[in-house]
Protein backbone atom coordinates (compact mmCIF):
# COMPACT_ATOMS: atom_id res chain seq x y z
CA UNK A 1 0.00 0.00 0.00
CA UNK A 2 1.58 3.34 -1.04
CA UNK A 3 2.09 6.09 1.57
CA UNK A 4 -0.92 8.10 0.33
CA UNK A 5 -3.35 5.25 0.86
CA UNK A 6 -1.72 4.32 4.17
CA UNK A 7 -2.32 7.92 5.26
CA UNK A 8 -5.97 7.63 4.17
CA UNK A 9 -6.38 4.44 6.22
CA UNK A 10 -4.86 6.16 9.26
CA UNK A 11 -7.17 9.15 8.69
CA UNK A 12 -10.17 6.82 8.91
CA UNK A 13 -8.75 5.32 12.12
CA UNK A 14 -8.40 8.83 13.59
CA UNK A 15 -11.94 9.80 12.55
CA UNK A 16 -13.52 6.62 13.92
CA UNK A 17 -11.55 6.85 17.18
CA UNK A 18 -12.59 10.49 17.70
CA UNK A 19 -16.17 9.55 16.85
CA UNK A 20 -16.66 8.03 20.32
CA UNK A 21 -15.71 11.34 21.95
CA UNK A 22 -18.10 13.14 19.58
CA UNK A 23 -20.87 10.76 20.64
CA UNK A 24 -20.18 11.51 24.32
CA UNK A 25 -20.35 15.25 23.64
CA UNK A 26 -23.46 14.81 21.51
CA UNK A 27 -25.56 12.75 23.95
CA UNK A 28 -24.70 15.21 26.73
CA UNK A 29 -27.17 17.61 25.08
CA UNK A 30 -29.12 15.62 22.46
CA UNK A 31 -31.07 12.52 23.55
CA UNK A 32 -29.68 9.33 21.97
CA UNK A 33 -32.69 8.38 19.80
CA UNK A 34 -32.88 11.89 18.38
CA UNK A 35 -29.12 12.01 17.83
CA UNK A 36 -29.32 8.71 15.93
CA UNK A 37 -32.06 10.17 13.71
CA UNK A 38 -29.99 13.31 13.08
CA UNK A 39 -26.95 11.20 12.22
CA UNK A 40 -28.79 9.42 9.44
CA UNK A 41 -30.64 12.47 8.17
CA UNK A 42 -27.24 14.11 7.76
CA UNK A 43 -25.79 10.99 6.17
CA UNK A 44 -28.62 10.69 3.63
CA UNK A 45 -29.07 14.36 2.77
CA UNK A 46 -28.04 15.76 0.37
CA UNK A 47 -25.83 12.80 -0.68
CA UNK A 48 -28.78 10.64 -1.77
CA UNK A 49 -29.49 13.12 -4.60
CA UNK A 50 -25.96 12.76 -6.01
CA UNK A 51 -25.06 9.12 -5.36
CA UNK A 52 -26.74 6.40 -7.41
CA UNK A 53 -28.69 3.70 -5.59
CA UNK A 54 -26.63 0.49 -5.44
CA UNK A 55 -27.75 -2.52 -7.46
CA UNK A 56 -29.43 -4.26 -4.55
CA UNK A 57 -33.06 -4.77 -3.57
CA UNK A 58 -34.90 -2.67 -1.02
CA UNK A 59 -35.29 -5.59 1.45
CA UNK A 60 -31.48 -5.75 1.80
CA UNK A 61 -31.19 -1.95 2.12
CA UNK A 62 -33.96 -1.88 4.74
CA UNK A 63 -32.40 -4.76 6.67
CA UNK A 64 -29.03 -3.00 6.64
CA UNK A 65 -30.44 0.39 7.65
CA UNK A 66 -32.53 -1.13 10.43
CA UNK A 67 -29.75 -3.29 11.90
CA UNK A 68 -27.01 -0.67 11.79
CA UNK A 69 -29.08 2.48 12.37
CA UNK A 70 -32.17 1.68 14.39
CA UNK A 71 -30.50 -1.01 16.49
CA UNK A 72 -26.70 -0.63 16.58
CA UNK A 73 -26.39 3.08 17.10
CA UNK A 74 -29.47 3.57 19.27
CA UNK A 75 -27.98 1.02 21.69
CA UNK A 76 -24.49 2.55 21.49
CA UNK A 77 -25.64 6.16 21.93
CA UNK A 78 -27.90 5.21 24.84
CA UNK A 79 -25.10 3.23 26.50
CA UNK A 80 -22.73 6.20 26.35
CA UNK A 81 -25.45 8.51 27.66
CA UNK A 82 -25.97 6.12 30.59
CA UNK A 83 -22.28 6.21 31.49
CA UNK A 84 -20.35 3.80 29.27
CA UNK A 85 -16.85 5.33 28.95
CA UNK A 86 -16.22 6.39 25.35
CA UNK A 87 -12.75 4.82 25.25
CA UNK A 88 -13.95 1.48 26.59
CA UNK A 89 -16.92 1.58 24.18
CA UNK A 90 -14.51 1.92 21.24
CA UNK A 91 -12.94 -1.40 22.26
CA UNK A 92 -16.04 -3.36 23.31
CA UNK A 93 -17.63 -2.48 19.96
CA UNK A 94 -14.84 -4.48 18.30
CA UNK A 95 -16.54 -7.60 19.66
CA UNK A 96 -18.55 -7.24 16.44
CA UNK A 97 -15.71 -9.23 14.82
CA UNK A 98 -16.64 -12.31 16.84
CA UNK A 99 -20.39 -11.78 16.54
CA UNK A 100 -19.93 -11.57 12.76
CA UNK A 101 -17.92 -14.79 12.86
CA UNK A 102 -20.61 -16.61 14.88
CA UNK A 103 -23.49 -15.31 12.74
CA UNK A 104 -21.61 -16.27 9.57
CA UNK A 105 -21.58 -19.89 10.79
CA UNK A 106 -25.39 -19.96 11.03
CA UNK A 107 -26.36 -17.79 8.05
CA UNK A 108 -23.51 -18.25 5.58
CA UNK A 109 -22.19 -21.70 6.48
CA UNK A 110 -18.67 -20.36 7.12
CA UNK A 111 -16.30 -22.20 9.44
CA UNK A 112 -13.87 -20.25 11.64
CA UNK A 113 -10.27 -21.42 11.93
CA UNK A 114 -8.68 -22.55 15.19
CA UNK A 115 -6.79 -19.22 15.68
CA UNK A 116 -10.08 -17.35 15.22
CA UNK A 117 -11.80 -19.54 17.80
CA UNK A 118 -8.86 -19.05 20.17
CA UNK A 119 -9.12 -15.29 19.60
CA UNK A 120 -12.83 -15.39 20.44
CA UNK A 121 -12.14 -17.27 23.70
CA UNK A 122 -9.43 -14.79 24.75
CA UNK A 123 -11.66 -11.82 23.89
CA UNK A 124 -14.56 -13.31 25.87
CA UNK A 125 -12.23 -13.71 28.86
CA UNK A 126 -11.35 -10.06 28.50
CA UNK A 127 -15.01 -9.07 28.32
CA UNK A 128 -15.71 -11.18 31.40
CA UNK A 129 -12.88 -9.45 33.24
CA UNK A 130 -14.38 -6.05 32.46
CA UNK A 131 -17.87 -7.27 33.35
CA UNK A 132 -16.73 -8.75 36.67
CA UNK A 133 -16.09 -5.26 38.01
CA UNK A 134 -19.48 -4.02 36.84
CA UNK A 135 -21.75 -6.88 37.92
CA UNK A 136 -24.29 -5.77 40.48
CA UNK A 137 -24.06 -2.09 39.68
CA UNK A 138 -25.85 0.31 37.36
CA UNK A 139 -22.71 0.44 35.20
CA UNK A 140 -23.42 -3.12 34.00
CA UNK A 141 -26.38 -1.93 31.91
CA UNK A 142 -24.31 0.36 29.62
CA UNK A 143 -21.79 -2.47 29.12
CA UNK A 144 -24.53 -4.91 28.08
CA UNK A 145 -26.06 -2.29 25.78
CA UNK A 146 -22.68 -1.68 24.12
CA UNK A 147 -22.35 -5.42 23.64
CA UNK A 148 -25.83 -5.45 22.06
CA UNK A 149 -24.71 -2.67 19.72
CA UNK A 150 -21.70 -4.78 18.72
CA UNK A 151 -24.03 -7.72 18.03
CA UNK A 152 -26.21 -5.67 15.71
CA UNK A 153 -23.07 -4.35 13.99
CA UNK A 154 -22.17 -7.99 13.36
CA UNK A 155 -25.68 -8.60 12.04
CA UNK A 156 -25.35 -5.65 9.65
CA UNK A 157 -22.09 -7.17 8.41
CA UNK A 158 -23.97 -10.36 7.48
CA UNK A 159 -26.57 -8.29 5.63
CA UNK A 160 -23.73 -6.51 3.80
CA UNK A 161 -22.24 -9.87 2.81
CA UNK A 162 -25.66 -10.89 1.50
CA UNK A 163 -25.70 -7.75 -0.66
CA UNK A 164 -22.63 -8.98 -2.53
CA UNK A 165 -20.25 -6.72 -4.42
CA UNK A 166 -21.98 -3.34 -4.50
CA UNK A 167 -20.94 0.30 -4.31
CA UNK A 168 -20.45 0.53 -0.54
CA UNK A 169 -20.72 4.34 -0.36
CA UNK A 170 -24.05 4.17 -2.18
CA UNK A 171 -25.07 1.28 0.08
CA UNK A 172 -24.35 3.35 3.20
CA UNK A 173 -26.04 6.51 1.86
CA UNK A 174 -29.21 4.81 0.62
CA UNK A 175 -29.36 2.59 3.72
CA UNK A 176 -29.34 5.82 5.74
CA UNK A 177 -32.86 6.57 4.48
CA UNK A 178 -34.20 3.81 6.75
CA UNK A 179 -33.40 4.93 10.36
CA UNK A 180 -34.66 8.57 10.52
CA UNK A 181 -38.43 7.93 10.68
CA UNK A 182 -38.31 5.02 13.19
CA UNK A 183 -35.80 6.91 15.35
CA UNK A 184 -37.84 10.13 15.26
CA UNK A 185 -40.91 8.11 16.29
CA UNK A 186 -39.00 6.46 19.14
CA UNK A 187 -37.68 9.85 20.20
CA UNK A 188 -41.20 11.30 20.34
CA UNK A 189 -42.44 8.32 22.36
CA UNK A 190 -39.57 7.94 24.85
CA UNK A 191 -37.80 11.32 24.83
CA UNK A 192 -40.84 13.52 24.25
CA UNK A 193 -41.47 16.39 21.84
CA UNK A 194 -39.34 18.64 24.05
CA UNK A 195 -36.26 16.80 22.75
CA UNK A 196 -36.89 18.05 19.22
CA UNK A 197 -38.01 21.50 20.41
CA UNK A 198 -34.82 21.77 22.46
CA UNK A 199 -32.59 21.54 19.38
CA UNK A 200 -32.81 25.30 19.00
CA UNK A 201 -30.92 25.84 22.25
CA UNK A 202 -28.08 23.29 21.99
CA UNK A 203 -24.47 24.49 22.04
CA UNK A 204 -22.06 24.79 19.13
CA UNK A 205 -20.15 21.79 20.55
CA UNK A 206 -23.26 19.57 20.31
CA UNK A 207 -23.99 20.80 16.78
CA UNK A 208 -20.39 20.12 15.77
CA UNK A 209 -20.57 16.65 17.32
CA UNK A 210 -23.74 15.79 15.38
CA UNK A 211 -22.19 17.03 12.13
CA UNK A 212 -18.97 15.08 12.78
CA UNK A 213 -20.92 11.89 13.54
CA UNK A 214 -23.02 12.24 10.37
CA UNK A 215 -20.53 13.53 7.83
CA UNK A 216 -17.09 12.79 9.27
CA UNK A 217 -17.59 9.32 10.73
CA UNK A 218 -20.20 8.04 8.29
CA UNK A 219 -19.74 9.65 4.88
CA UNK A 220 -16.03 10.47 4.91
CA UNK A 221 -14.94 7.51 7.07
CA UNK A 222 -17.00 4.83 5.33
CA UNK A 223 -16.41 6.47 1.95
CA UNK A 224 -12.62 6.27 2.23
CA UNK A 225 -12.84 2.77 3.73
CA UNK A 226 -14.94 1.60 0.79
CA UNK A 227 -12.40 3.05 -1.67
CA UNK A 228 -9.52 1.26 0.09
CA UNK A 229 -11.43 -2.04 0.16
CA UNK A 230 -11.99 -1.62 -3.57
CA UNK A 231 -8.26 -1.17 -4.22
CA UNK A 232 -6.74 -3.72 -1.86
CA UNK A 233 -7.57 -7.12 -0.29
CA UNK A 234 -9.65 -6.92 2.89
CA UNK A 235 -6.83 -8.75 4.71
CA UNK A 236 -4.59 -5.73 4.06
CA UNK A 237 -7.14 -3.05 4.97
CA UNK A 238 -9.01 -4.63 7.90
CA UNK A 239 -6.08 -4.71 10.39
CA UNK A 240 -6.04 -0.89 10.44
CA UNK A 241 -9.36 -1.03 12.35
CA UNK A 242 -7.45 -2.52 15.30
CA UNK A 243 -6.02 0.96 15.87
CA UNK A 244 -9.48 2.51 16.39
CA UNK A 245 -9.66 1.56 20.12
CA UNK A 246 -6.13 2.91 20.60
CA UNK A 247 -7.25 6.30 19.27
CA UNK A 248 -10.53 5.97 21.18
CA UNK A 249 -8.81 5.42 24.52
CA UNK A 250 -6.26 8.21 23.90
CA UNK A 251 -8.91 10.70 22.75
CA UNK A 252 -11.20 9.87 25.68
CA UNK A 253 -8.33 10.35 28.14
CA UNK A 254 -7.19 13.65 26.59
CA UNK A 255 -10.56 15.21 25.76
CA UNK A 256 -12.90 13.67 28.35
CA UNK A 257 -10.47 12.93 31.18
CA UNK A 258 -11.51 9.28 31.32
CA UNK A 259 -9.48 6.91 33.53
CA UNK A 260 -10.04 3.16 33.42
CA UNK A 261 -9.51 0.77 36.29
CA UNK A 262 -6.86 -1.95 36.52
CA UNK A 263 -9.40 -4.71 35.76
CA UNK A 264 -10.61 -2.76 32.73
CA UNK A 265 -7.03 -2.42 31.51
CA UNK A 266 -6.47 -6.19 31.89
CA UNK A 267 -9.77 -6.97 30.14
CA UNK A 268 -9.02 -4.50 27.35
CA UNK A 269 -5.61 -6.09 26.73
CA UNK A 270 -7.22 -9.55 26.51
CA UNK A 271 -9.83 -8.32 24.01
CA UNK A 272 -7.11 -6.68 21.92
CA UNK A 273 -5.03 -9.89 21.97
CA UNK A 274 -8.12 -11.80 20.88
CA UNK A 275 -8.61 -9.39 17.97
CA UNK A 276 -4.95 -9.81 16.95
CA UNK A 277 -5.37 -13.61 16.97
CA UNK A 278 -8.50 -13.31 14.85
CA UNK A 279 -6.90 -11.04 12.24
CA UNK A 280 -3.36 -12.40 12.03
CA UNK A 281 -3.72 -15.96 13.39
CA UNK A 282 -5.10 -17.62 10.22
CA UNK A 283 -2.37 -15.98 8.11
CA UNK A 284 0.42 -17.14 10.42
CA UNK A 285 -1.03 -20.67 10.55
CA UNK A 286 -1.17 -20.80 6.74
CA UNK A 287 2.46 -19.71 6.51
CA UNK A 288 3.54 -22.42 8.96
CA UNK A 289 1.76 -25.06 6.91
CA UNK A 290 3.46 -23.86 3.74
CA UNK A 291 6.92 -23.81 5.35
Legacy VTK file of the C-alpha trace (Angstrom):
# vtk DataFile Version 3.0
C-alpha trace
ASCII
DATASET POLYDATA
POINTS 291 float
0.000 0.000 0.000
1.575 3.339 -1.037
2.087 6.086 1.569
-0.917 8.105 0.328
-3.351 5.248 0.857
-1.720 4.323 4.170
-2.321 7.925 5.260
-5.971 7.633 4.173
-6.377 4.442 6.222
-4.863 6.159 9.261
-7.167 9.150 8.691
-10.166 6.819 8.911
-8.746 5.318 12.124
-8.404 8.832 13.586
-11.944 9.796 12.546
-13.522 6.623 13.917
-11.553 6.847 17.180
-12.589 10.493 17.699
-16.174 9.548 16.848
-16.661 8.027 20.320
-15.711 11.338 21.945
-18.097 13.138 19.577
-20.872 10.759 20.639
-20.179 11.506 24.320
-20.348 15.252 23.641
-23.463 14.809 21.508
-25.555 12.748 23.947
-24.696 15.215 26.727
-27.173 17.614 25.080
-29.118 15.624 22.457
-31.070 12.518 23.545
-29.679 9.332 21.968
-32.686 8.380 19.800
-32.884 11.891 18.382
-29.116 12.014 17.830
-29.321 8.713 15.929
-32.059 10.167 13.710
-29.992 13.307 13.076
-26.952 11.201 12.218
-28.788 9.419 9.436
-30.644 12.467 8.169
-27.237 14.109 7.761
-25.788 10.992 6.171
-28.620 10.689 3.628
-29.068 14.364 2.769
-28.043 15.764 0.373
-25.830 12.805 -0.679
-28.782 10.640 -1.766
-29.493 13.120 -4.601
-25.965 12.760 -6.006
-25.064 9.119 -5.363
-26.742 6.399 -7.411
-28.692 3.700 -5.585
-26.631 0.489 -5.441
-27.749 -2.516 -7.455
-29.433 -4.260 -4.550
-33.058 -4.775 -3.572
-34.895 -2.669 -1.021
-35.286 -5.590 1.448
-31.480 -5.751 1.798
-31.193 -1.952 2.119
-33.956 -1.878 4.735
-32.404 -4.764 6.670
-29.032 -2.997 6.640
-30.439 0.392 7.648
-32.525 -1.135 10.428
-29.746 -3.288 11.900
-27.008 -0.669 11.785
-29.078 2.481 12.365
-32.166 1.683 14.386
-30.497 -1.014 16.493
-26.698 -0.634 16.585
-26.392 3.082 17.103
-29.473 3.574 19.265
-27.979 1.025 21.693
-24.489 2.550 21.492
-25.637 6.160 21.928
-27.904 5.211 24.843
-25.103 3.226 26.498
-22.730 6.199 26.352
-25.453 8.512 27.664
-25.972 6.116 30.591
-22.279 6.206 31.493
-20.352 3.799 29.266
-16.854 5.330 28.948
-16.216 6.393 25.351
-12.752 4.822 25.255
-13.954 1.481 26.587
-16.916 1.577 24.180
-14.510 1.917 21.238
-12.942 -1.396 22.255
-16.040 -3.358 23.307
-17.626 -2.478 19.956
-14.838 -4.485 18.302
-16.545 -7.602 19.657
-18.551 -7.244 16.441
-15.710 -9.233 14.820
-16.642 -12.314 16.836
-20.393 -11.783 16.540
-19.935 -11.567 12.761
-17.924 -14.788 12.856
-20.614 -16.606 14.875
-23.492 -15.308 12.741
-21.613 -16.273 9.568
-21.581 -19.885 10.792
-25.391 -19.959 11.031
-26.360 -17.792 8.052
-23.514 -18.247 5.579
-22.186 -21.698 6.481
-18.673 -20.356 7.122
-16.298 -22.204 9.444
-13.871 -20.246 11.639
-10.273 -21.421 11.931
-8.682 -22.548 15.191
-6.792 -19.224 15.677
-10.080 -17.347 15.216
-11.801 -19.543 17.796
-8.858 -19.048 20.172
-9.122 -15.293 19.602
-12.825 -15.387 20.436
-12.144 -17.272 23.699
-9.428 -14.792 24.750
-11.664 -11.820 23.888
-14.555 -13.307 25.874
-12.228 -13.715 28.858
-11.349 -10.056 28.502
-15.008 -9.066 28.320
-15.712 -11.184 31.396
-12.876 -9.454 33.243
-14.380 -6.050 32.456
-17.867 -7.269 33.352
-16.729 -8.749 36.674
-16.094 -5.260 38.010
-19.478 -4.021 36.836
-21.754 -6.880 37.924
-24.290 -5.768 40.484
-24.065 -2.086 39.683
-25.849 0.308 37.358
-22.713 0.440 35.199
-23.419 -3.119 33.996
-26.383 -1.930 31.911
-24.312 0.360 29.617
-21.788 -2.466 29.117
-24.528 -4.907 28.075
-26.061 -2.288 25.777
-22.684 -1.683 24.122
-22.349 -5.423 23.642
-25.826 -5.455 22.058
-24.706 -2.668 19.718
-21.699 -4.785 18.723
-24.027 -7.725 18.035
-26.205 -5.668 15.708
-23.070 -4.350 13.986
-22.168 -7.986 13.358
-25.685 -8.605 12.035
-25.351 -5.650 9.650
-22.087 -7.170 8.406
-23.966 -10.358 7.483
-26.569 -8.287 5.630
-23.733 -6.511 3.796
-22.244 -9.865 2.814
-25.663 -10.891 1.500
-25.703 -7.749 -0.659
-22.629 -8.980 -2.535
-20.252 -6.720 -4.419
-21.983 -3.345 -4.495
-20.944 0.304 -4.306
-20.453 0.531 -0.538
-20.717 4.335 -0.359
-24.048 4.168 -2.176
-25.075 1.282 0.079
-24.353 3.355 3.199
-26.040 6.513 1.863
-29.206 4.806 0.621
-29.362 2.593 3.716
-29.337 5.824 5.743
-32.859 6.573 4.482
-34.197 3.809 6.751
-33.398 4.928 10.360
-34.658 8.569 10.522
-38.435 7.934 10.675
-38.306 5.016 13.186
-35.803 6.908 15.355
-37.838 10.125 15.262
-40.915 8.107 16.287
-38.996 6.457 19.145
-37.675 9.849 20.195
-41.199 11.301 20.342
-42.440 8.320 22.361
-39.568 7.938 24.849
-37.798 11.324 24.827
-40.841 13.525 24.254
-41.473 16.389 21.837
-39.343 18.643 24.051
-36.257 16.804 22.751
-36.889 18.047 19.218
-38.009 21.497 20.405
-34.822 21.766 22.457
-32.587 21.544 19.377
-32.813 25.302 19.001
-30.915 25.841 22.254
-28.078 23.294 21.990
-24.468 24.489 22.044
-22.061 24.788 19.134
-20.152 21.789 20.545
-23.264 19.571 20.315
-23.992 20.801 16.776
-20.388 20.125 15.769
-20.568 16.650 17.319
-23.742 15.788 15.379
-22.185 17.029 12.130
-18.974 15.082 12.782
-20.922 11.894 13.540
-23.024 12.243 10.374
-20.528 13.525 7.833
-17.090 12.788 9.274
-17.587 9.316 10.728
-20.201 8.042 8.292
-19.741 9.653 4.882
-16.027 10.473 4.914
-14.944 7.513 7.069
-17.003 4.833 5.328
-16.412 6.470 1.946
-12.619 6.275 2.234
-12.837 2.766 3.733
-14.943 1.604 0.788
-12.404 3.051 -1.670
-9.521 1.262 0.087
-11.432 -2.037 0.157
-11.995 -1.622 -3.569
-8.262 -1.170 -4.217
-6.736 -3.723 -1.857
-7.571 -7.118 -0.286
-9.650 -6.925 2.895
-6.831 -8.751 4.708
-4.589 -5.730 4.059
-7.138 -3.048 4.967
-9.015 -4.635 7.903
-6.083 -4.706 10.393
-6.043 -0.893 10.441
-9.355 -1.034 12.347
-7.453 -2.521 15.302
-6.025 0.960 15.866
-9.478 2.511 16.388
-9.658 1.555 20.117
-6.129 2.912 20.597
-7.251 6.297 19.269
-10.533 5.970 21.180
-8.807 5.421 24.522
-6.261 8.211 23.897
-8.909 10.704 22.750
-11.200 9.872 25.677
-8.333 10.355 28.139
-7.188 13.650 26.595
-10.562 15.213 25.761
-12.902 13.669 28.354
-10.471 12.933 31.180
-11.507 9.275 31.323
-9.483 6.910 33.526
-10.044 3.165 33.415
-9.507 0.770 36.294
-6.861 -1.954 36.517
-9.397 -4.706 35.755
-10.614 -2.765 32.726
-7.029 -2.423 31.513
-6.474 -6.194 31.887
-9.770 -6.974 30.141
-9.018 -4.502 27.350
-5.606 -6.091 26.729
-7.220 -9.547 26.515
-9.832 -8.315 24.014
-7.108 -6.679 21.923
-5.029 -9.889 21.966
-8.124 -11.802 20.879
-8.611 -9.392 17.972
-4.955 -9.813 16.953
-5.366 -13.605 16.975
-8.499 -13.309 14.851
-6.900 -11.043 12.237
-3.363 -12.402 12.029
-3.720 -15.960 13.388
-5.096 -17.622 10.222
-2.370 -15.980 8.113
0.421 -17.144 10.417
-1.025 -20.670 10.545
-1.174 -20.802 6.740
2.463 -19.707 6.506
3.542 -22.423 8.963
1.755 -25.058 6.910
3.457 -23.856 3.736
6.923 -23.812 5.352
LINES 1 292
291 0 1 2 3 4 5 6 7 8 9 10 11 12 13 14 15 16 17 18 19 20 21 22 23 24 25 26 27 28 29 30 31 32 33 34 35 36 37 38 39 40 41 42 43 44 45 46 47 48 49 50 51 52 53 54 55 56 57 58 59 60 61 62 63 64 65 66 67 68 69 70 71 72 73 74 75 76 77 78 79 80 81 82 83 84 85 86 87 88 89 90 91 92 93 94 95 96 97 98 99 100 101 102 103 104 105 106 107 108 109 110 111 112 113 114 115 116 117 118 119 120 121 122 123 124 125 126 127 128 129 130 131 132 133 134 135 136 137 138 139 140 141 142 143 144 145 146 147 148 149 150 151 152 153 154 155 156 157 158 159 160 161 162 163 164 165 166 167 168 169 170 171 172 173 174 175 176 177 178 179 180 181 182 183 184 185 186 187 188 189 190 191 192 193 194 195 196 197 198 199 200 201 202 203 204 205 206 207 208 209 210 211 212 213 214 215 216 217 218 219 220 221 222 223 224 225 226 227 228 229 230 231 232 233 234 235 236 237 238 239 240 241 242 243 244 245 246 247 248 249 250 251 252 253 254 255 256 257 258 259 260 261 262 263 264 265 266 267 268 269 270 271 272 273 274 275 276 277 278 279 280 281 282 283 284 285 286 287 288 289 290
